[in-house]
Amino acid sequence: MSEYDIAEAQRALGYTFKDIEILRRSMRHASVAESRLESNERLEFLGDAILGMIVCERIFILFPHLLEGEMTKIKSLAVSRTTCAEISIEIGLDKLIVVGKGMRTHKELPQSLAAAILESVIAALYMDGGIEAARGFLEPLVDPAIHAAERSGHQHNFKSMLQQHAQQTLGIAPCYRILDEKGPDHAKSFYISVEIKDKSYEPCWGQSKKEAEQQAAMRALRSMGLIEVDANGQAEVTKK
């Protein structure tokens, strides 16, 4: 890396390194390293673990109402290769990866490289400045991804959200009742309502039991004021 690239990398990371060599190594792909031990692969291994720990910590703090299963789903989205690549590209790290000439003939580097460079610089930050340096860099970048993952998860897990709410507030699980069904056995639709304690919520049709139950759960959540659904069918949590 040139001195210009080093300055750009430190600007992108918002951190000034005491050990510039570890920053250089974090940006060095195996295609240009004298050996794989001199590339960023070992740092990538460490950075993956640090990223996972910090993301888990943020999810634990941000969503005290969620159980382990829901937190795991959010984590899997927030630390995915796609999310890591998007963050890397957003702050310009993908432009600073040092790779062999053959790899630079492509207009865009593989997404996996952009994701890997994020993990290796996380490790470099950790080795140079400790966990606080890594956390200070990551939190502003991963928090939006975590919130997006949480919103996305609820759009497809209304049953899970309703069950958590019912168990936490009333100590019971929702009960789904089939009120009607129609169509041939291979393409049957179901009309299902959900009941919680002594209250029954508006039923819904679905092309399967699972779909009808999800829609019934969504209507129950809306009735309780726990979610709002926009014109495009996107759900937003209104209460925790």
Helices and strands as residue ranges (DSSP letters): H 3-13, H 20-26, G 36-38, H 41-62, H 68-78, H 81-90, G 93-95, G 101-105, H 111-156, H 158-169, E 175-182, G 185-187, E 189-196, E 199-200, E 204-206, H 209-224, E 227-229, E 235-237
